[in-house]
């Protein structure tokens, strides 16, 4: 993917229009629960009544990407419109966030090249997407990783690729490579099958797509109590914005599950917001941030990735391009 449809919300006070907050509504076609035909109509309606949604972002629980945009634009404006939404030592440039290196699916040789690149970048945690090529070839790639880097933390993401009747055996074979965790081994919605795997798998199970579309506290609690996962993986754009993601974290911890944060192909506007919020959570887990670097025309920002470190250089400037804003 080299392009992605993205919307931005810009808010300001009428007496100081040069000071504004900006938030990204990073609709993820085919995955977001708010991927609906009336998405742009809802964006317009929110912008026409923006004060109402700033005061009560939970009104947008069923529109997580729009909620994320409103929350982050409001936080940006409240902090002076300088793209500093959640001030911390990270935004001061004093700390970095540890991130995992991500190896996308491809043919065997392409994936091998990507793996070698991540190892050369000194990534201490590498996440490999599996389920897209022959399983034996994927095992060979994992064997290659372990032969080159026996001590790194190795995560897998199956994106629901395993049929339930094959999942147990595949997890046993994958466990031979010292896997930290595997995201979504079977497709979302199969709670009983996932519950069984969480109890029997030699690899810790992390839920990802399983969280998408569960927007009420009751739905979240019922899923966590039923499945009992070891981890959940939170994409704020898909999982209820900042407020909804914080609710997921509280419930997961109450249920004995760990968590980490992942971006979802946002531009640097969205990635910046997610990273700043993540920095305030003081987690020692490697986070899944940095995918906004994929785009050649991304917004210039102080965000910098060096190996497995995502940092913010306050000496560098944001360059927000001219846009044809729709005004309300």
Buried (B, 14 or more C-beta within 10 A) or exposed (E): EEEBEBBBBBBBEEEEEEEBBBBBBBBBEEBBBBEEEEBEEBBEBBBEEBEEBBEEBEBBBBBBBBBBBBBBBBBBBEBEBBBBBBEBEBBEBEBBBBBBBBBBBBEBEEBBEBBBEBBEBEBBBBBBBBBBBEBEBBBEBBEBBBEEBEEBBBBBBBBBBBEBEEBBEBBEBBEEBBBBBBBBBBBBEBEEBBBBBBEEBEBBBBBBBBBBBBBEBEEBBEBBEEBBBBBBBBBBBBBBBBBBBBBBBEBBEEBEBBBBBBBBBBBBBBBBBBBBBBBBBEBEBBBBBBBBBBBEEBBEBBBBBEBBBBBBEEEEEBEBEEEEEEEE
